[in-house]
Amino acid sequence: MNRIAATFERLRAQGRKALIPYVTAGDPYADVTVDLMHGMAAAGADVIELGVPFSDPMADGPVIQRASERALARGITTARVLDMVREFRRRDAVTPVVLMGYANPIERYGQDRFVDDAQAAGVDGVLVVDYPPQECEAFATRLRAAGMDPIFLLAPTSTDARMADVGRIATGYVYYVSLKGVTGAGNLDTDAVAAMVPRIRQHVGVPVGVGFGIRDAQTAIAVARVSDAVVIGSRIIQLIQDGPREQVVPAASGFIAEIRAALDTLQTPQGASA
């Protein structure tokens, strides 16, 4: 059992929901990412999504786009992102790390080399925004053979056929992007999320995480009531993007701890009544 599966199994037994923060590797400072990852894990993050910077992140809104631009300006490459994961693993052998990004950097790096190096660094899952499930089965098979999970996005516009394709090859969890458009856009419609997640579960056997538009404890709780995990990215980047280096980890960790405490108000251990 890999780290992602073990984490969700433990949380399920505890009646708790997973908290999955996203940050862009190398932002807002090139040397802060590993400390930031440790700080978020200590504050209650269950899985960490680490963004691989890319020059054309078409699914991301302006907040994460600018984070990618800052990271690229500081020389953050795919190889450096893997080095960050490797360094993180020296002190944390438990918290799952998922790399989230786009196909172009992986293709330039080389798929086979990427899988080998990601496995060696201690990566647990890979989410490639623009790899459609029906077109990357070979890549997904390579990941699974290396003990890593291929993770996919679903959206409000996803058809039953798309969900079935994802459900057939995804492991770890799926990430439901709860808004149409790009990250950080619009207001979250929790009723729509509550209606969509059961439909996803008809096709997908792995846990369902929900992200896009979650900015505070209230929306996190509303989403957690109907999902297995809450994913938060843009709000964290906004909190840390303009602060001095010494305030980055405390700002992110404080926010994570607040969300973690809110989610744990829903805790219902196995065997207890909801």
C-alpha positions as MATLAB code, in Angstrom:
seq = 'MNRIAATFERLRAQGRKALIPYVTAGDPYADVTVDLMHGMAAAGADVIELGVPFSDPMADGPVIQRASERALARGITTARVLDMVREFRRRDAVTPVVLMGYANPIERYGQDRFVDDAQAAGVDGVLVVDYPPQECEAFATRLRAAGMDPIFLLAPTSTDARMADVGRIATGYVYYVSLKGVTGAGNLDTDAVAAMVPRIRQHVGVPVGVGFGIRDAQTAIAVARVSDAVVIGSRIIQLIQDGPREQVVPAASGFIAEIRAALDTLQTPQGASA';
ca = [
       0.000    0.000    0.000;
       1.488    3.358   -0.994;
       1.381    6.536    1.085;
      -1.748    7.976   -0.552;
      -3.810    4.818   -0.029;
      -2.512    4.456    3.527;
      -3.403    8.066    4.298;
      -6.974    7.786    3.050;
      -7.430    4.462    4.838;
      -6.232    5.984    8.115;
      -8.475    9.019    7.713;
     -11.451    6.829    6.860;
     -10.922    4.792   10.025;
     -10.774    8.019   12.014;
     -13.839    9.486   10.331;
     -11.799   12.438    9.084;
     -11.500   14.199    5.755;
      -8.232   14.782    3.918;
      -6.823   18.289    3.640;
      -4.728   18.747    0.491;
      -2.953   22.090    0.045;
      -1.367   23.111   -3.241;
       1.691   25.328   -3.588;
       3.880   26.072   -6.589;
       7.425   24.776   -6.204;
       9.878   27.651   -5.867;
       7.279   30.298   -5.013;
       7.421   32.816   -3.454;
      11.114   32.078   -2.778;
      13.220   29.356   -4.339;
      14.626   28.197   -1.011;
      11.392   28.164    1.000;
       9.445   25.311   -0.599;
      10.783   22.416    1.480;
      10.289   24.340    4.737;
       6.804   25.256    3.533;
       5.975   21.611    2.870;
       7.161   20.595    6.336;
       5.208   23.438    7.917;
       1.987   22.489    6.167;
       2.396   18.817    7.077;
       2.952   19.732   10.714;
      -0.146   21.960   10.641;
      -2.392   19.151    9.431;
      -1.973   18.712    5.679;
      -2.622   15.080    4.749;
      -1.350   15.205    1.160;
       0.727   17.970   -0.438;
       0.209   18.915   -4.068;
       3.367   20.515   -5.430;
       2.975   22.479   -8.624;
       5.606   22.067  -11.340;
       6.028   25.549  -12.884;
       5.061   25.915  -16.527;
       4.987   28.944  -18.814;
       1.453   28.320  -20.120;
      -0.707   26.948  -17.286;
      -3.977   27.287  -19.167;
      -6.180   25.718  -16.476;
      -4.917   28.067  -13.772;
      -6.130   31.524  -12.926;
      -3.966   34.615  -12.485;
      -2.868   33.772   -8.931;
      -1.250   30.446   -9.844;
      -0.124   31.755  -13.235;
       1.877   34.474  -11.503;
       3.266   31.915   -9.036;
       4.525   29.847  -11.987;
       6.039   32.941  -13.577;
       7.868   33.854  -10.373;
       9.159   30.315   -9.958;
      10.359   30.086  -13.564;
      12.116   33.445  -13.176;
      14.007   31.911  -10.245;
      15.169   29.013  -12.377;
      12.837   26.315  -11.046;
      12.911   23.330  -13.390;
      11.354   19.881  -13.204;
      14.683   18.541  -11.951;
      14.765   21.119   -9.160;
      11.209   20.239   -8.157;
      12.259   16.599   -7.814;
      15.241   17.716   -5.735;
      12.820   19.506   -3.403;
      10.788   16.315   -2.952;
      13.987   14.373   -2.297;
      15.018   16.887    0.367;
      11.545   16.804    1.938;
      11.772   13.015    2.201;
      14.904   13.241    4.358;
      12.719   14.359    7.260;
       9.244   13.182    6.274;
       8.736    9.625    5.068;
       4.973    9.647    5.670;
       3.202   12.625    4.040;
       2.228   11.883    0.418;
       3.459   14.288   -2.249;
       1.638   14.690   -5.560;
       3.223   16.569   -8.456;
       0.695   18.639  -10.363;
       1.452   20.223  -13.690;
       1.313   20.026  -17.448;
       2.433   17.630  -20.167;
       5.073   19.807  -21.802;
       7.656   19.727  -18.977;
       7.241   15.950  -18.643;
       7.589   15.408  -22.381;
      10.723   17.553  -22.459;
      12.142   15.687  -19.469;
      11.204   12.335  -20.996;
       8.355   10.206  -19.648;
      10.426    7.196  -18.657;
      13.142    9.301  -17.063;
      10.509   11.361  -15.259;
       8.845    8.261  -13.802;
      12.191    6.828  -12.680;
      13.390   10.076  -11.113;
      10.040   10.848   -9.477;
       9.972    7.404   -7.901;
      13.554    7.813   -6.651;
      12.742   11.237   -5.185;
       9.757    9.945   -3.212;
       6.805   11.211   -5.255;
       3.512    9.404   -4.587;
       1.230   10.638   -7.344;
       1.217   12.675  -10.546;
      -1.600   14.844  -11.880;
      -1.033   16.096  -15.420;
      -3.759   18.587  -16.273;
      -3.607   18.104  -20.049;
      -3.127   14.327  -20.232;
      -6.622   13.008  -21.076;
      -7.126    9.605  -19.442;
      -7.859    7.793  -22.684;
      -4.601    9.100  -24.205;
      -2.166    8.369  -21.369;
      -2.865    4.797  -20.345;
       0.743    3.795  -21.002;
       2.005    6.629  -18.788;
      -0.499    5.696  -16.067;
       0.668    2.094  -16.253;
       4.297    3.203  -15.846;
       3.366    5.275  -12.804;
       1.477    2.441  -11.138;
       4.340    0.015  -11.832;
       6.621    2.450  -10.000;
       4.247    2.689   -7.012;
       2.853    6.100   -7.936;
      -0.767    7.059   -8.551;
      -2.061    8.612  -11.785;
      -4.507   11.261  -10.606;
      -7.050   12.970  -12.850;
      -9.314   15.988  -12.898;
     -13.069   15.930  -13.300;
     -15.196   19.019  -13.860;
     -18.857   20.087  -13.835;
     -18.864   19.514  -17.597;
     -17.454   15.963  -17.386;
     -19.624   13.401  -19.145;
     -20.400    9.946  -17.808;
     -18.026    8.564  -20.452;
     -15.205   10.792  -19.205;
     -15.895    9.738  -15.620;
     -15.832    6.100  -16.660;
     -12.481    6.598  -18.414;
     -11.049    8.224  -15.300;
     -12.505    5.580  -13.024;
     -10.919    2.850  -15.110;
      -7.304    4.007  -14.742;
      -7.124    6.487  -11.835;
      -5.701    5.456   -8.483;
      -5.036    7.462   -5.328;
      -7.890    9.957   -5.646;
      -9.624   12.082   -8.245;
      -9.721   15.855   -8.096;
     -13.118   17.385   -8.870;
     -12.709   20.990   -9.958;
     -15.938   22.430   -8.660;
     -16.107   25.509  -10.890;
     -16.171   26.065  -14.611;
     -13.185   28.082  -15.766;
      -9.747   28.491  -14.196;
      -8.445   28.126  -10.658;
      -9.366   30.891   -8.253;
     -12.389   31.973  -10.313;
     -15.964   32.500   -9.239;
     -17.875   31.529   -6.130;
     -18.273   27.957   -4.973;
     -21.761   26.490   -5.329;
     -21.783   23.885   -2.569;
     -25.226   22.601   -3.582;
     -23.912   21.826   -7.047;
     -20.930   20.018   -5.507;
     -23.255   17.992   -3.296;
     -25.222   16.944   -6.377;
     -22.170   16.112   -8.480;
     -20.044   14.032   -6.084;
     -22.535   11.114   -5.854;
     -22.634   11.023   -9.645;
     -18.835   10.815   -9.742;
     -18.885    7.992   -7.195;
     -21.033    5.924   -9.576;
     -18.028    5.731  -11.909;
     -14.989    6.203   -9.673;
     -13.929    3.863   -6.882;
     -11.139    6.009   -5.399;
     -11.620    8.934   -2.961;
     -12.992   12.175   -4.364;
     -11.277   15.444   -3.520;
     -12.888   18.795   -4.303;
     -11.073   22.026   -5.052;
     -11.360   25.432   -6.800;
     -13.059   28.223   -4.885;
     -12.365   26.986   -1.331;
     -11.077   29.998    0.565;
     -12.140   29.638    4.193;
     -13.264   27.242    6.899;
     -16.955   27.615    6.058;
     -16.620   26.508    2.441;
     -14.116   23.801    3.412;
     -16.626   22.283    5.842;
     -19.437   22.448    3.294;
     -17.316   20.617    0.720;
     -15.988   18.079    3.226;
     -19.517   17.027    4.143;
     -19.950   15.467    0.710;
     -16.371   14.581   -0.349;
     -13.331   12.707    0.918;
     -10.854   15.565    0.623;
     -10.631   19.337    0.388;
      -8.045   20.832   -1.984;
      -6.925   24.452   -1.487;
      -4.414   26.275   -3.678;
      -5.026   29.840   -4.795;
      -5.904   31.082   -1.311;
      -2.633   29.762    0.139;
      -0.603   31.370   -2.635;
      -2.351   34.683   -2.012;
      -1.453   34.489    1.672;
       2.248   33.942    1.039;
       3.011   35.698   -2.228;
       3.848   39.152   -0.891;
       5.313   38.407    2.535;
       8.974   38.304    3.551;
      10.578   34.889    3.589;
      10.331   34.465    7.358;
       6.558   34.928    7.250;
       5.818   32.432    4.467;
       5.749   29.252    6.535;
       3.859   30.756    9.513;
       1.219   32.292    7.214;
       0.565   29.064    5.341;
       0.779   26.857    8.419;
      -1.613   29.046   10.376;
      -4.176   28.880    7.605;
      -3.784   25.105    7.244;
      -4.191   24.627   11.001;
      -7.398   26.696   10.920;
      -8.866   24.626    8.092;
      -7.734   21.365    9.713;
      -9.456   22.291   12.977;
     -12.637   23.168   11.088;
     -12.645   19.887    9.167;
     -12.114   17.910   12.339;
     -15.382   19.235   13.745;
     -16.964   16.772   11.285;
     -14.992   13.831   12.662;
     -17.042   10.646   12.986;
     -14.923    7.566   13.821;
     -15.899    4.270   12.245;
     -18.675    2.671   14.200;
     -20.010    5.941   15.560;
     -23.233    7.482   14.357;
     -22.963   10.514   12.093;
];
